[in-house]
Amino acid sequence: MVKYIALLRGINVGGKNSISMKELKAAFEENGFANVATYINSGNVLFDCAQTDEVLLAARCEEVIEKKFGIPVRVAVFAAEKLREAIAHAPSWWGDAPDEKHNAIFVIPPVSAAEIVAEVGDIKPEYEKLDVYESVIFWSASIKHFSRTRWSRIVGTNAYRHVTIRNANTARKLSELVSVR
């Protein structure tokens, strides 16, 4: 069995696509996933599974969610090892400055991080920083100048449909959780 994390896109945000984490956990268990746990209300599901193809596994998770909740939800699936590796390769400037917003932008295959970066466009270096490790985009920006950044405007773009975003604290916690399971 391989340890995985499923990152659901766009649930329990602004009263839209509401899914109970207790019911989500039960749905995963009912569909053969083992050692299922959820973390916070933003749609993070940790589980074990014999399947080794992350793209097929994401499609299976999406099917389970739509069948149970009637909501089409995009899902990014990472093997625990890949998530830990990505977070371990975060740039040194990411995640610690209290006057900045820090996000991990997880790209949902088959789209690549390079495609997302190309679509959103170059950063405004006076306001934001960006680094990519495989399918995770690390982004930080000054809270004061957040609205001036290019990446703050990803919402509403075509690229936004192909990513799910977690703040640095959540991304680090998820990496920690998959390490101790």
C-alpha positions in Angstrom: 0.0 0.0 0.0 1.2 3.5 -0.8 0.4 6.6 1.3 -1.3 9.4 -0.6 -2.9 12.7 -0.1 -5.8 14.0 -2.2 -6.2 17.8 -2.4 -9.7 18.7 -3.4 -10.1 21.9 -5.3 -12.7 24.5 -4.4 -14.7 22.9 -1.6 -16.1 24.6 1.5 -15.1 28.0 0.1 -17.5 30.9 0.6 -20.4 28.6 1.2 -20.0 26.8 -2.1 -19.5 23.1 -2.7 -20.0 22.2 1.0 -18.8 18.7 1.9 -18.6 17.3 5.4 -15.2 16.0 6.2 -16.8 13.2 8.2 -18.9 12.2 5.2 -15.9 12.6 2.8 -13.8 10.2 5.0 -16.7 7.7 5.0 -17.0 7.9 1.2 -13.3 7.2 0.7 -13.5 4.2 3.2 -16.6 2.8 1.4 -14.7 2.9 -1.8 -11.8 0.8 -0.7 -9.3 3.4 0.5 -7.5 2.4 3.7 -6.3 4.4 6.8 -8.4 7.4 5.7 -8.1 10.7 7.5 -9.0 14.3 6.7 -7.3 17.5 7.7 -9.2 20.8 8.2 -12.3 21.7 6.2 -10.6 22.6 2.9 -10.6 19.1 1.5 -7.4 17.3 2.4 -7.7 13.5 2.5 -4.9 11.2 3.6 -5.2 7.6 2.7 -3.5 4.4 1.6 -4.1 2.6 -1.6 -2.5 -0.1 -3.8 -3.0 2.0 -6.9 0.3 3.6 -8.1 -0.9 5.8 -11.0 -1.6 9.2 -9.4 -3.6 10.5 -12.4 -5.9 7.4 -12.4 -6.2 7.7 -8.6 -7.2 11.3 -8.9 -9.9 10.4 -11.4 -11.2 7.7 -9.1 -11.3 10.2 -6.2 -13.2 12.6 -8.4 -15.7 9.9 -9.3 -16.2 8.9 -5.6 -16.9 12.6 -4.7 -19.3 13.3 -7.6 -21.2 10.1 -6.9 -21.5 10.7 -3.2 -22.0 14.5 -3.1 -23.2 15.3 -6.6 -20.4 17.9 -7.0 -17.8 17.7 -9.7 -14.6 18.4 -7.9 -11.1 18.4 -9.4 -8.5 16.6 -7.3 -4.7 16.6 -7.2 -3.2 13.4 -5.7 0.3 13.1 -4.4 2.2 10.1 -3.0 3.3 11.0 0.5 6.9 10.8 -0.6 6.4 13.3 -3.5 4.6 15.8 -1.2 7.4 15.6 1.4 10.0 16.0 -1.3 8.3 19.0 -2.8 7.9 20.8 0.6 11.5 19.9 1.4 12.5 21.8 -1.8 10.6 24.9 -1.0 12.8 28.0 -1.5 14.3 29.5 1.7 12.2 32.7 1.3 8.9 30.8 1.3 6.6 30.5 4.3 8.2 32.4 7.1 8.0 36.2 6.7 4.9 37.3 8.7 4.2 40.3 6.5 3.9 38.1 3.4 1.3 35.8 2.1 2.8 32.3 1.2 1.0 29.8 -0.9 1.7 26.4 -2.4 -0.1 26.1 -5.7 -0.6 22.4 -6.6 -1.0 21.8 -10.3 -3.6 19.2 -11.3 -2.4 16.9 -14.1 -2.4 16.7 -17.1 -1.5 20.4 -17.0 2.1 21.1 -16.0 3.5 23.8 -13.7 5.3 25.3 -16.7 2.0 25.7 -18.5 0.4 27.4 -15.5 3.4 29.8 -15.0 3.3 30.6 -18.8 -0.4 31.4 -18.7 -0.3 33.5 -15.6 2.8 35.4 -16.8 5.9 36.8 -15.3 5.9 37.8 -11.7 6.2 41.4 -10.6 9.6 41.0 -8.7 9.0 44.2 -6.7 5.9 42.5 -5.1 6.2 38.8 -5.4 8.5 35.7 -5.5 7.9 32.4 -7.4 9.7 29.1 -7.6 8.6 25.8 -9.0 9.4 22.3 -7.9 7.9 19.7 -10.2 4.1 20.2 -9.9 4.1 22.6 -7.0 4.5 26.4 -7.4 5.7 28.2 -4.4 4.6 31.8 -4.3 5.0 34.6 -1.8 3.9 38.2 -1.8 3.9 41.2 0.5 0.5 41.5 2.1 0.7 45.3 1.7 1.1 44.9 -2.1 -0.8 41.7 -2.6 -3.4 43.2 -4.9 -0.7 44.5 -7.3 0.8 41.0 -7.9 0.2 39.0 -11.0 -0.5 35.8 -9.1 -3.1 37.3 -6.9 -5.2 37.6 -10.1 -5.1 33.8 -10.9 -8.7 33.5 -9.7 -11.0 33.7 -12.7 -8.3 32.6 -15.3 -8.2 29.4 -17.2 -5.1 28.4 -15.2 -7.1 28.6 -11.9 -9.2 25.7 -13.0 -6.1 23.5 -13.0 -4.7 24.2 -9.5 -5.6 23.9 -5.9 -4.0 26.2 -3.4 -2.9 25.7 0.2 -1.2 28.3 2.4 2.3 27.5 3.7 1.2 26.4 7.1 -1.3 23.9 5.7 1.1 22.6 3.1 3.8 22.1 5.8 1.3 20.4 8.1 0.1 18.1 5.4 3.7 17.1 4.7 4.2 16.4 8.4 1.0 14.4 8.6 1.9 12.1 5.7 5.3 11.6 7.3 3.8 10.1 10.5 1.2 7.9 9.0 
